[in-house]
């Protein structure tokens, strides 16, 4: 026959009289915060280290090229006369030749010589001799054989040169060399020039006017040339006083 379970719990056994009461359980201890502070410090340290690493990588990435990309050769300016820049190599990458930049044209080591015109030399005329007497005279035209150009510089006050009956006309004296000319004198016949000029030249091609007028009245006209240097002296008439040509008794050059 199976045992019968009691319907009530058996009463706890009471301690025997006179025995001390059992000790009370120790109070529950609060969890220490030391472990929490350690964990928090570790997290902060890791975060700061991560920030420093990001800043370091950002700085080095901006200055150090990627090893997988070869360095770019930066051309440098080549000074005139200098040798081209040598090849540039970096690490294991292949050397890259630097092409010189086109520079200004090379400056010659010595400046080219400059030719200067020789100084103009001329013979003075301290005695104020009439240089026309020894010169060669030519003219644009003559009225006829009795009035050739040379008769205007022969020292004879009665002989004369007379041009054709047209305008303009000229009478020119070649002194033979460059001389210092201080004065030119024109002695007109009745057929004088109203408008004319006196020109001088070094080569007979380029002329410089030292006197001009449009109100000539004939007679004797003295022109101060100021000591100019000339080989050729001419009278160039542009307007006659009558229906005849231009006529001069004498052309004096001093």
C-alpha positions as CSV (number, residue, x, y, z in Angstrom):
1,X,0.0,0.0,0.0
2,X,1.6,3.4,-1.1
3,X,2.4,6.0,1.5
4,X,-0.1,8.7,2.2
5,X,1.1,12.3,1.6
6,X,0.3,14.7,4.5
7,X,-2.2,17.3,3.7
8,X,-0.2,20.0,5.6
9,X,3.4,21.0,5.6
10,X,5.2,19.8,8.7
11,X,6.0,22.6,11.0
12,X,9.6,23.8,10.9
13,X,11.6,22.5,13.8
14,X,12.0,25.2,16.3
15,X,15.5,25.6,17.6
16,X,16.2,24.0,20.9
17,X,15.7,26.2,23.8
18,X,18.8,28.1,24.9
19,X,20.7,28.1,21.5
20,X,21.7,31.5,19.9
21,X,19.8,32.8,17.0
22,X,21.3,32.2,13.6
23,X,23.3,35.2,12.1
24,X,21.5,37.5,9.8
25,X,22.6,37.5,6.1
26,X,25.1,40.3,5.2
27,X,23.5,43.3,3.5
28,X,23.6,43.4,-0.3
29,X,26.7,45.4,-1.5
30,X,26.4,48.1,-4.1
31,X,28.1,47.5,-7.3
32,X,31.5,49.4,-7.6
33,X,31.7,52.3,-10.2
34,X,35.4,51.7,-10.8
35,X,34.8,49.4,-13.6
36,X,32.5,51.9,-15.3
37,X,35.0,54.7,-15.2
38,X,37.7,52.4,-16.6
39,X,35.4,51.4,-19.5
40,X,34.5,55.1,-20.2
41,X,38.2,56.1,-20.2
42,X,39.0,53.4,-22.7
43,X,36.3,54.5,-25.0
44,X,37.5,58.2,-24.9
45,X,41.1,57.1,-25.5
46,X,40.1,55.0,-28.5
47,X,38.0,57.9,-29.9
48,X,40.9,60.4,-29.5
49,X,43.3,58.0,-31.1
50,X,41.0,57.5,-34.0
51,X,40.7,61.3,-34.5
52,X,44.5,61.7,-34.5
53,X,44.8,58.9,-37.0
54,X,42.2,60.5,-39.3
55,X,44.0,63.9,-39.1
56,X,47.4,62.3,-39.7
57,X,46.1,60.4,-42.7
58,X,44.5,63.5,-44.1
59,X,47.8,65.4,-43.8
60,X,50.0,62.8,-45.2
61,X,47.6,62.0,-48.0
62,X,47.8,65.6,-49.1
63,X,51.6,65.6,-49.2
64,X,52.7,62.1,-50.0
65,X,51.5,60.7,-53.3
66,X,50.0,57.3,-53.6
67,X,52.7,54.6,-54.1
68,X,50.6,53.2,-56.9
69,X,50.8,56.4,-59.0
70,X,54.2,57.5,-60.4
71,X,55.3,61.0,-59.5
72,X,54.5,63.8,-61.9
73,X,57.5,65.5,-63.4
74,X,57.2,69.3,-63.0
75,X,58.9,71.2,-65.9
76,X,61.4,73.8,-64.8
77,X,62.4,76.9,-66.7
78,X,65.6,76.7,-68.7
79,X,67.8,79.7,-68.5
80,X,69.3,80.8,-71.8
81,X,72.7,79.1,-72.1
82,X,72.1,76.5,-69.4
83,X,72.0,72.7,-69.9
84,X,68.6,71.0,-69.8
85,X,67.5,69.7,-66.4
86,X,68.5,66.0,-65.7
87,X,66.0,63.2,-65.4
88,X,64.0,63.0,-62.1
89,X,63.4,59.6,-60.4
90,X,61.5,58.8,-57.3
91,X,61.8,55.4,-55.5
92,X,61.2,52.4,-57.6
93,X,59.3,54.4,-60.3
94,X,60.9,54.8,-63.7
95,X,62.8,58.1,-64.2
96,X,60.8,60.7,-66.1
97,X,62.7,63.2,-68.3
98,X,61.8,66.8,-67.6
99,X,61.2,68.7,-70.8
100,X,62.7,72.2,-70.7
101,X,60.3,75.1,-71.0
102,X,60.7,77.3,-74.1
103,X,62.7,80.3,-73.0
104,X,63.6,83.6,-74.6
105,X,65.9,83.7,-77.5
106,X,69.6,83.2,-76.7
107,X,71.4,86.4,-76.0
108,X,74.7,86.6,-77.9
109,X,77.8,86.7,-75.7
110,X,78.9,89.9,-77.4
111,X,76.8,92.7,-78.6
112,X,77.0,93.3,-82.4
113,X,79.2,96.2,-83.4
114,X,77.3,99.3,-84.3
115,X,78.5,101.2,-87.3
116,X,78.7,104.9,-86.9
117,X,78.9,107.4,-89.6
118,X,82.3,109.1,-89.9
119,X,82.3,112.7,-88.8
120,X,81.8,115.3,-91.5
121,X,85.0,117.1,-92.3
122,X,85.3,120.2,-94.3
123,X,87.9,122.8,-95.3
124,X,87.6,126.2,-93.9
125,X,87.9,129.4,-95.9
126,X,89.6,131.9,-93.6
127,X,90.6,134.2,-96.5
128,X,87.0,134.4,-97.6
129,X,88.0,133.7,-101.2
130,X,85.3,133.4,-103.8
131,X,85.0,129.6,-104.0
132,X,82.7,129.8,-107.0
133,X,85.6,130.9,-109.3
134,X,87.2,127.5,-109.0
135,X,83.9,125.5,-109.0
136,X,82.1,123.7,-111.8
137,X,78.8,125.2,-112.7
138,X,75.8,123.5,-114.3
139,X,72.3,124.7,-115.0
140,X,68.8,123.4,-115.8
141,X,69.0,125.3,-119.2
142,X,70.5,128.2,-121.0
143,X,68.9,130.9,-123.2
144,X,71.7,130.2,-125.8
145,X,75.5,129.8,-126.3
146,X,76.2,133.4,-125.4
147,X,74.9,132.9,-121.8
148,X,76.4,129.6,-120.5
149,X,76.3,128.7,-116.7
150,X,80.0,129.3,-116.3
151,X,79.6,133.0,-117.1
152,X,77.9,133.5,-113.8
153,X,81.2,132.6,-111.9
154,X,84.0,134.0,-114.1
155,X,84.7,137.2,-112.2
156,X,83.4,139.4,-115.1
157,X,80.6,141.7,-114.0
158,X,79.4,142.1,-117.7
159,X,79.0,138.4,-118.6
160,X,76.0,136.5,-117.3
161,X,74.0,133.3,-117.3
162,X,70.4,133.3,-118.6
163,X,68.0,130.4,-118.4
164,X,65.3,129.3,-120.8
165,X,62.0,131.1,-120.6
166,X,60.2,128.7,-118.3
167,X,59.8,127.8,-114.6
168,X,61.4,126.4,-112.6
169,X,65.1,126.8,-113.3
170,X,68.3,126.3,-111.4
171,X,72.1,127.1,-111.4
172,X,74.4,124.8,-109.4
173,X,78.1,125.1,-108.3
174,X,80.2,122.1,-107.4
175,X,83.0,123.2,-105.1
176,X,84.9,119.9,-105.6
177,X,85.0,119.1,-101.9
178,X,83.2,119.9,-98.7
179,X,83.9,123.4,-97.6
180,X,82.8,125.7,-94.9
181,X,80.4,128.2,-96.5
182,X,79.6,131.4,-94.7
183,X,78.0,133.5,-97.4
184,X,76.3,133.3,-100.8
185,X,75.9,136.4,-103.0
186,X,73.6,136.7,-106.0
187,X,74.0,139.6,-108.5
188,X,70.8,139.7,-110.6
189,X,70.4,141.0,-114.1
190,X,67.1,142.8,-115.1
191,X,65.5,139.3,-115.6
192,X,65.6,138.4,-111.9
193,X,63.6,136.0,-109.8
194,X,60.7,137.0,-107.6
195,X,60.4,133.6,-105.9
196,X,63.5,131.5,-105.4
197,X,65.6,129.8,-102.8
198,X,69.3,129.0,-102.0
199,X,70.1,125.3,-101.2
200,X,73.2,123.5,-100.0
201,X,74.0,119.8,-100.2
202,X,76.8,117.3,-99.3
203,X,76.2,114.8,-102.1
204,X,74.2,116.7,-104.8
205,X,71.0,114.6,-104.1
206,X,69.7,115.7,-100.7
207,X,69.3,119.5,-100.4
208,X,68.8,121.8,-97.5
209,X,67.4,125.3,-97.9
210,X,69.3,128.1,-96.2
211,X,67.3,131.0,-97.7
212,X,64.0,131.5,-99.6
213,X,61.8,134.4,-100.6
214,X,58.7,135.1,-102.6
215,X,59.3,138.8,-102.9
216,X,62.6,139.1,-104.7
217,X,63.4,142.5,-106.1
218,X,66.7,141.8,-108.0
219,X,69.9,143.7,-107.4
220,X,72.6,142.2,-105.2
221,X,71.5,139.8,-102.5
222,X,73.8,138.5,-99.8
223,X,72.7,135.3,-97.9
224,X,74.3,134.5,-94.5
225,X,74.6,130.7,-94.3
226,X,76.1,130.6,-90.8
227,X,79.2,128.6,-91.7
228,X,77.4,125.5,-93.0
229,X,79.3,122.6,-94.6
230,X,78.5,122.0,-98.2
231,X,80.0,120.8,-101.5
232,X,77.1,121.9,-103.7
233,X,75.4,125.3,-103.7
234,X,72.5,126.2,-106.0
235,X,69.9,128.9,-106.8
236,X,66.5,127.4,-107.5
237,X,64.0,129.8,-109.1
238,X,60.3,129.2,-109.2
239,X,58.8,132.6,-110.4
240,X,60.3,135.1,-113.0
241,X,59.9,138.8,-112.9
242,X,59.2,139.1,-116.7
243,X,58.8,137.1,-119.8
244,X,62.5,136.2,-120.0
245,X,64.3,133.6,-118.0
246,X,66.3,133.9,-114.8
247,X,69.6,135.8,-115.4
248,X,72.6,136.2,-113.0
249,X,75.7,138.3,-113.5
250,X,77.6,136.6,-110.7
251,X,77.2,133.8,-108.1
252,X,79.7,134.3,-105.3
253,X,80.4,131.7,-102.6
254,X,82.6,132.5,-99.6
